[in-house]
């Protein structure tokens, strides 16, 4: 039943995106692999805590999308911010376990941890506290625990669509991606998916892919590096730049937005959420975003727990696809829209594989 509800909700969300974008391609979510398992403690007094990865809850990208899911679910449940739901921003990676423990000690019974890097700390906390429900965003679960959901996405698919869009928009034959660390698998999936999608359209296209050289604690909070890397790519002839790295990626998008020819000769593509809604400074160049639908997936998982007193074990795949074109819709040729829709349909059906991991 939960699988059916999840599929319906995600299908509606993606259908809305397609309508708004006038046939913008979007890769609908795969059917979730998770199934309801162990019965949780009574949820008449649900308390939801969220621990961010290193960065801010208002990063206009990854952390913010997860927090918005918590806020939506909590509001529907009538919870008050503070006592009923709250967040802790992680300042240093060594604080992951301590930040989770703060919520455990305060009797929160739903804890959302955001990011691959929190995976080990989340698993340890889930094993030690079987009565608490944990949701680990971007944390693939190799071992199934009855009280832990790994909320994961097909980033390679949305990256593939972004690359296919970039290759069709490019006039110079050179595009680029400015990425967070390659220590995080979802970032690699975005980056490689982008390159594979571009080469699917044009095998001869040049793709400049640059990962942040620092540790995880630095890689997503360095907008200056993101801007400098984007400028270097522009100087090398790139005319479409994909920014995938939290605040670091935002720096890249904002750099492109201020470049000569932004919106006519050079474009940018955002990540994680529809960054048209979260990063207005990128509007001059932001043609779309490679989304993973974090917010509705977080809402769905919390709703399942609160309504049925059940935890969802294993890995749960959320939706992925392209955001609407917004103000650029009229500038995108119909043949480009049709091609993206064709690719999205083929990815969903399995008749086309991105090639990621092969």
N, C-alpha and C positions, 0 to 999 in steps of 0.2 A: 504493500500500500504506500509506504513512504517513497519507494522508488518511483511509483507512478506519479505521486504528488510532486516530487522533485522535478521529474521530467516535464510535467505540465507547466510548473512555475518558470523553469528556465526557458522552455519553448516560447512562452508568452513574452518574457523579457527580451529574447533575441528577435522575436517577430516585431516587437515595438521598435527595436533599433533599426531593423531593415526598413520599416515603413518610414521612420524619420529621416533616414539617409537616402531615400528614393533609390532603393536597391543596393545600398552599400552592402558588401559581402560581410557575413558574420558566420563563424564556425560554431554551430550549436553545440551544446554540451553533450559529451558522451554520457551514457547511462552510468549512474554512480555504482561503484562496486561495493559500497558499504551497505550493511543491513543492520537493523536494530538488534541489539544483543541484550546485555544485562539490564535488569530493572534498576533504576536509580533511586535515590532517596526521594521522598515526596517533594514536589516542586511548587508547593503553595507559596513559598517565600524564596523564589529564585533570586540569587545575587550573582551578578556577572562581572568578572574582572578581566581586563585586557592588559597584557604586557607587550609593549612595543619592542621591536628590534632596535638596535642603536639608531637613533634618529627621533624625530618628533611625531606626535600623533596627527599633526596638521601638515604632514610632508607633501600633501597634494598628490599622493600616489598610494603606495602600498599600505603603510600603517593606517593612513586616513581611511582607506576603503574598508579595512577590517573594523575600525572603530565606528564608522557609519553603520555597519551591519549590527554592531552591538547596540548602538543608540536606537536604531529602528525597532529591533526586537524588544529592547527594554521599554521603550515608549508604548508599544502595543500591549505590553504586560502591565503597564501602569506603574513601573518602577521609578523611583526618584534617584537622580544622579547623586552620587556620594554614598548613600546607604545601600541603594539597590544596584547601582552599576557605576564603575569608575575605571580609570586607566592608570598605569604606571609607565612613565617613559624611561627606558633604559639608557643610561648615560655611558656605561662601560659594560662590555660583554661579560666581565667577571661577575656582574650583578644579576645575571639571568635567574639563577636558582633562588637568590635572596628575594628578588622581586616577586617571583611566583609564590614563595613561602609567605610573603606578606598577605596575599589573598587567602591562602590556606588558613593562616592564623586568625583572619578576620571572618571566617566561616562563609566565604564565597563558595558556591557550589557549581558554578560554571566558570572556567578559566580559559580564556583565549590567548594563545601565545603566537606572535606574528613573526614569521621568518624561519628559514632553514636553520639558521645558527642557534635557535632556541630548542632544536630538536632533542638533544641529549638531556637537557634540563627538564624538558616537558615529559619525556618518557620516565625519567627518575621520579618526578613528582606524581605521575599517574600511577606508577607501581606502588608508591608509598601511601597513596590516598585513593583507594578503589571506590570510595563513596562520592568522589568529586568527578565531574565530567570535564574533560579537557578537549579543546579544539586547537590543533596545531596547524596554522596556515603555512602552506608550502613545506610541510613536513611529511614526506612519504614514509609510510609505515611498513617496514620489513617484517615486523612481528606484530600480530594483532593483539591489542589489549582491549578488554571489554569497555573501558571508560575513556578511550582516546580515539579521536577522529583525526586522521591526516587529511586536511582539506587541500587538495592538489588540483592542478590544471594542466591542460595540454598547451603549454606556452609555445611549443614548436609550431603548433597550428596557427595561433594568432600571429606569431612572428613570421611564419610563411606567408600569410596573407598580407602583412605589412611589407614584406620584401617584394611580393608580386605587385603591390601598389606602387612602391618606390621605383621599381624597374620600368613600369609603364609611364611614370611621370618624368623620369630622368631624360634630359636632353644631352647631357655630357657623357653618359655612359659610365659615370662614377657615382656611387652612393656610399654612405658610411653609417656605422653604428657606434655610439658612445655608450659603453656598458659598465655596470658594476663589476665586482670581482668574479673571476672564473672559478672561484672556490664554491660558488653557490650554483647548484645544478639548474634551477629555473632560469637564472640569468643566461647561462650557457645555452639553454633550450631556446630562449628568445633570440639570442645572437645567431646561433646556427640556423634556426628556422628562418630568420630574416634573410640570411645569405642564400639558403636553399630555395626560398621562394623567389628571390630576385633572379637566380640562375635558371629557375624553371621557366621564367619569362624570356630571359636573355642570357644564354650560356656564356656570352662574352663580356658581360658587365663586370666592372671592377667594384669590389666591395671592400671598403677599408673598415676593418673591425678592430676596435681598441678597448681593452679591458683596463679598469683601474689597477694600478700596480700595488696598491696598499692592502692592508689587512681588511677583514670584513668590517671592523669597527670604523674604518676610514672610507671604505669604497662607496658607501651610499650617502655620505654627508659632505661631499667635496664639490660644490657647484663651481668653484673656480677652476678646478681641473677639468670638469665637464665642459665649461665654456672654452677653455684654451684648446681642448682636444677637438671640439667642434670647429673652432676657427681654423685649426690646422687642416682639418678635412676639407673645409670650404676652400682654403688656399690651394689644396691639391685637386680642386675641380669637382668635388662632390656637390651635387645640387639637391639631394634629398638625404636628411640625416635622421636616424632613429635614435632616440635617447631612452635607454633602459637601465636605470640605476638609481631610483629614488631621487633624492635632492641633487645628486650628482648628474643624473640624466636631465633633471629640470634645468640645470645650468647650461647644458648643451642646447636644449630647446630655446631657451631665452637668448642665447647667443645667435642662433639662426634667425630668430625673430627680429633682431636688430641689424641683420646683414643687408647689404644692398640687394634689391630684387626679391626680398622676402615676400612670398605669396604669389609671385609671378614667375620668377626664375629659380628660386630655391624654396624648398619646403621642409617641414619637419614632421615627425610622427612620434606621438607619445606612447605611454605604456601603462599597464596595470588597470587603469580606470579610464573613463572618457575624460582626458585631461583638458578638453575644451571647457568643461564645467569646473575644473579645479585650478587651472593655471592660465588665467586670462592674459598674462604677459606673453604667452606663446601664440596668441591668436593670429598675429600677422603671418605665421608660417604653418600653423598646425592644421594639417589636412585630415588627420585621423589619429587614432590611438590603437595599439595592439592590446586589447583588453583581456583580462581574466575577471570574471564576474564575482569578485570577492564578497561584496556587500550582500547580494541576495543569497549567496551560499551560506554565509554566516547566519543570516536571518533564518533560513530554512533549518539549519542544524539546531539552533537555539529553540525555535518553535517546536521542533520534533521532541526535544527533551522536555520542554515545559508543558506541552499538551498531553503527551503519552507516558511521561515518567520513564522514558527509555533513553539509553545512551546509544550512540551510533559508532560501531567499532570498525576499525580498518581504514581504508582509503576511500575518500569521497571526492569524485571528480566534479568540479564546478565548470561552468560554461566559459568558453573562450571565443573571441572573434574580433572584428574591427568595429570601432566606434563610428557613428555617423560622420559625414563630411561637413556638416554644419554650413558655415558661410561659403565653403568651397564647393558645395554640391553642384552648382551650376557650371563650375569650371572643370569638373571631372567628366571626360567624354563618356558617352553611354557605352561604348565598346569596352572601356575600362571597367565600368560597373558590372557589365555582363560577364566579363572574364572573372572578376572577383567572385561573383555569385556562383559561377560554374565551379571554381576551385573550392569554395566553401562547401558546396553540395557534394563534391567528390571526396573531400576530406571526411565529411560526416558519414558518407556511405561506406568508406573504406576502399573505394576504387582508386583513390590517390593517397599515397603516403608521403609524408614530408621528407623522409630519408634521414631524419634525426636519429642518431645512435646507431646507424648502420655503417 
